[in-house]
Amino acid sequence: MPFYADLHVHSVDFSGDATDTMEEMCKSATKRGLKMICFTDHVDFSPHYDDSIPFDPKRYDAAIEQMRERYGHRLRILKGWKSANPTVIRGNMKGYCGTIMIW
């Protein structure tokens, strides 16, 4: 059965456990025939999380939009977050997004 989407990808731009940039992920997805991907980079503000990259929501939005402009005609690109501690996130993301979601 063929796969048409990967709804859990991390980029080295925003997640310390990734190896590819958003650009490389989009190129690879289109080359493999995927129709949709969802970036689910880490949003962790906990000091004990060693591989976290400080999360900047505006920079993340801009990066996703840039990929949508470049690849949107061939690939639907969704935006999400992966969090180990949603309680910490709510306080740090106040004014940006009321809930953690994919869109």
N, C-alpha and C positions, 0 to 999 in steps of 0.2 A: 504494500500500500504506500503510495507516495505521500510525502509531507508537503504541505503548502504553507505552513507557518511555524515560526519558532517564537514562542511568547515569553522567553526568559533568556535574554542575552545581556551580557555585561560588556562595557567598553573600558579600555585602559584609561580613557579620558576621565572617567568618574569612579571606577572601581579598582581597588588594589589587587584583586584576584583575577583580573582579565589580562589578556595578552594582545588583543587587537583593538584598533581605533574604531570609532563609529563608522568612518569611511570604509575601512577594510571589512567590517561586518556587513555593511550594505552591499558592497561589491560581491562579497562571497554569497550572500543571500540571493542576489539576482542571478549570479552564475549557476547556482544550484537549483534555480527555478522556483524559489520560494515566492509567495505572493504577499506575505506579511511577516514582519518581525516586531517585537516589543522590547525596547531597551528597558531593563529593570535594574538599573545601577543602584549601588548601595547608598543609602542615606542613613548614616550612623553618626551620632554626636557623642557616643560613649567613649570616654578616654581610654578604655581598655581594649578597644577594637584596633589591633595593630595595622591592618592593611587598609584602613579607611582613608579616603581622600576628602578633605573638607568640601562639603556639598554647597554649591552656589546655585540656587534654583534658577536665577536669571541666565546664568551661563549654560545650564542644562537645557533650558527652553530654547535658547539661541542655537545650541548645537543640534538639537532635534529638528528645529525648523530648517536649518541649513541642509540637513540630510533629506528632509522632505522635499525641499526645493530641487535638490540634485537627483533624487531617486524616486520621488513621488509618482512619476508617470509609469514606473514599473513595479513599485514596491510600496505597500501600505506600511507606514512606520508609526507604531504606537509608542506612547511614553508611559512609563511606570516607575515605581521605586521598590527597592527591596530594603526592608528594615528589620533589624534584630530587636529593636526596642521602640515600638510605636508610641509609648508614653513619652519618651524623651523627644521624639520627633514632633509631636503635637506642639510642645512648647517652643521648639526652635523654628518651626515652620509657620508660626502664627502670622496671619496676614497674607500668607502665600496660598495656602490651600487648606480647607477645613477638614479634609479627610485624605487618606492615602488611597490613590486610585490609579487606574490605567485609562488613558484616553488618547 
